[in-house]
Amino acid sequence: MDSFQPFHDAVVGAVCLGLVQQAYYFNDVLEEPANAIYLKFAEGRFARFGISAAGFFWRETGWVEMITVAGPNHAYPLTDLGAEIGVLGQRVISVDFGNMFDGSSKLTIGFENGVQLSLIHEEWKTRLEIIPA
């Protein structure tokens, strides 16, 4: 969780210019619905983030990274969510993260139009939950 505050400071107040979900499949079976999320918060600046049993992780990158060399049985497809869920052009107004006593964790991002995006990690998988405005 040491990296949460810099992530918070980088994205709160920024306008969402793009939002991409990365899933993980093994042998054509969806293993991780939300392996990582990319939030474009400035030209040429993306926050790549996610949560796992170890907690919150993130790093800044200049582009969405397509994983293509993981092996023949692995796939990491990307889904462009920004327009689909109505957050393109919307300012990020809140970011919250918490670990629960049962080992699960949750990261929630709130946008100025009322949409909330949550990453929820439980039972060794991370899923994405969208609460519309």
Secondary structure by P-SEA (a helix, b strand, c coil): ccaaaaaaaacccccccbbbbbbbbccccccccccbbbbbccccbbbbbccccccbbbbbbccccccccccccbbbbbbbcccccccccccccccccccccccbbbbbbbccccbbbbbbbcccbbbbbbbcc
